[in-house]
Amino acid sequence: MIISSTNDYREAARRRVPPFMFHYADGGSFAERTLERNVTDLADLALRQRVLKDMSKLDIEIELFGEKLAMPAVLAPVGACGMYARRGEVQAAQAAENKGIPFTLSTVSICPIEEVTAAIKRPMWFQLYVLKDRGFMKHVLERAKAAGCSTLVFTVDMPTPGARYRDRHSGMSGEYKEIRRALQAVAHPFWAWDVGIKGKPHTLGNVSAYTGKAVGLDDYVVWLGENFDPSISWKDLEWIRDFWDGSMVIKGILDPEDAKDAVRFGADGIVVSNHGGRQLDGALSSARALPSIADAVKGDIKILADSGIRNGLDIVRMLALGADATMIGRSFVYALGAAGKAGVENMLDIFKKEMHVAMTLTSNQKISDITRDALVDLTKL
Ligand SMILES: Cc1cc2nc3c(=O)[nH]c(=O)nc-3n(C[C@H](O)[C@H](O)[C@H](O)COP(=O)(O)O)c2cc1C
């Protein structure tokens, strides 16, 4: 299959990965309207073409939290990422390192923290959920610290899980899921060999290390469901801020008032995100939420944005709307599922080339040059 874009990787992943895992990544919550709008609202933004401005010294590098990034992007935390390729978190982290950007490990990864950090030299970012079991949070934070993680990404948009209807249809959850998954694996022999057999154990590495028993994919949803904490408020985060010496980023901000709270709280950054349309369906797309957040807090805190980025042009669009950097979610998961580490590396190369085109033809030589001026205000036409 010819690969030239995220869409191609999506189709390649659809073929290689069994439906219960493909749809787990591809789907969103409820009617998937926010998921859809994340992509279309971003793609609908018109870039303002400018020409003849000598763009020969294009530079897409940035510095973020004292780290050099080869492009303004970070691989987003993705739970059960190790089910898309053999020990998938290790492969994705190596791809990110080779392409000069950070990788964020999810709390609910397959590979435990130490397995991934042992495979890379670049400091990893670590994502933490707010969970009822504070003992687990402390345990996992201590391990992230000991493993040299540089940035803590604190995800706050999951006090309760959004209903993912697709998961019941695909066999990820629901009746006869074990037999349905086994049948799907047989129909996807490459995946069955690469991940199903050679990629074991399929347990949640960080959680199993804490509970002392194997917590597998089936226990995952139950464990998470029982452990999300709807009582959480900013006050509950204070001990973590005091405990964590590195940078701290609050992920899941969609409103300027919450962004201001994050500044007051003393966070180093926020991620403007609706969890890729996997939580509150009907919430604003990130592209729509971002401008008013940037108006409220730009300069006071680093603004990252995700949800809907499918190419390098989308990265430039997010920057034009006010982000300092971006996170890439599904785009890298599709590439990982389709072609492992090499797929993620190639996808990042494609994104870089697309950014080069977008910056050259909007006449922005470096990342800090990109402002809302890079977009055309369609309402005024
Ligand atoms: C399969 C999958 C699993 C995810 N797991 C997590 C997670 O464990 N922690 C987290 O903070 N975000 C998680 N996310 C959300 C991503 O970090 C990111 O916000 C989202 O994918 C961005 O949207 P996009 O994929 O449309 O670009 C997950 C997303 C996907 C697709």
PDBQT file of the ligand as one rigid body, heavy atoms in Angstrom, charges set to zero:
ROOT
HETATM    1  C1  LIG A 401      -6.427   5.246  21.809  1.00  0.00    +0.000 C 
HETATM    2  C2  LIG A 401      -6.270   6.487  22.610  1.00  0.00    +0.000 A 
HETATM    3  C3  LIG A 401      -5.926   6.385  23.949  1.00  0.00    +0.000 A 
HETATM    4  C4  LIG A 401      -5.718   7.539  24.712  1.00  0.00    +0.000 A 
HETATM    5  N1  LIG A 401      -5.295   7.420  26.015  1.00  0.00    +0.000 NA
HETATM    6  C5  LIG A 401      -5.002   8.536  26.714  1.00  0.00    +0.000 A 
HETATM    7  C6  LIG A 401      -4.415   8.428  28.011  1.00  0.00    +0.000 A 
HETATM    8  O1  LIG A 401      -4.164   7.344  28.516  1.00  0.00    +0.000 OA
HETATM    9  N2  LIG A 401      -4.163   9.578  28.678  1.00  0.00    +0.000 N 
HETATM   10  C7  LIG A 401      -4.433  10.824  28.145  1.00  0.00    +0.000 A 
HETATM   11  O2  LIG A 401      -4.182  11.837  28.790  1.00  0.00    +0.000 OA
HETATM   12  N3  LIG A 401      -4.953  10.936  26.915  1.00  0.00    +0.000 NA
HETATM   13  C8  LIG A 401      -5.234   9.839  26.179  1.00  0.00    +0.000 A 
HETATM   14  N4  LIG A 401      -5.727   9.957  24.915  1.00  0.00    +0.000 N 
HETATM   15  C9  LIG A 401      -5.921  11.304  24.328  1.00  0.00    +0.000 C 
HETATM   16  C10 LIG A 401      -4.654  11.770  23.601  1.00  0.00    +0.000 C 
HETATM   17  O3  LIG A 401      -3.617  12.025  24.509  1.00  0.00    +0.000 OA
HETATM   18  C11 LIG A 401      -4.926  13.057  22.812  1.00  0.00    +0.000 C 
HETATM   19  O4  LIG A 401      -5.447  14.032  23.663  1.00  0.00    +0.000 OA
HETATM   20  C12 LIG A 401      -5.872  12.829  21.645  1.00  0.00    +0.000 C 
HETATM   21  O5  LIG A 401      -5.572  11.616  20.998  1.00  0.00    +0.000 OA
HETATM   22  C13 LIG A 401      -5.775  13.982  20.651  1.00  0.00    +0.000 C 
HETATM   23  O6  LIG A 401      -6.727  13.865  19.628  1.00  0.00    +0.000 OA
HETATM   24  P1  LIG A 401      -6.387  13.277  18.180  1.00  0.00    +0.000 P 
HETATM   25  O7  LIG A 401      -6.027  11.855  18.374  1.00  0.00    +0.000 OA
HETATM   26  O8  LIG A 401      -7.669  13.417  17.433  1.00  0.00    +0.000 OA
HETATM   27  O9  LIG A 401      -5.288  14.080  17.611  1.00  0.00    +0.000 OA
HETATM   28  C14 LIG A 401      -5.929   8.819  24.130  1.00  0.00    +0.000 A 
HETATM   29  C15 LIG A 401      -6.285   8.908  22.784  1.00  0.00    +0.000 A 
HETATM   30  C16 LIG A 401      -6.448   7.762  22.023  1.00  0.00    +0.000 A 
HETATM   31  C17 LIG A 401      -6.794   7.898  20.570  1.00  0.00    +0.000 C 
ENDROOT
TORSDOF 0
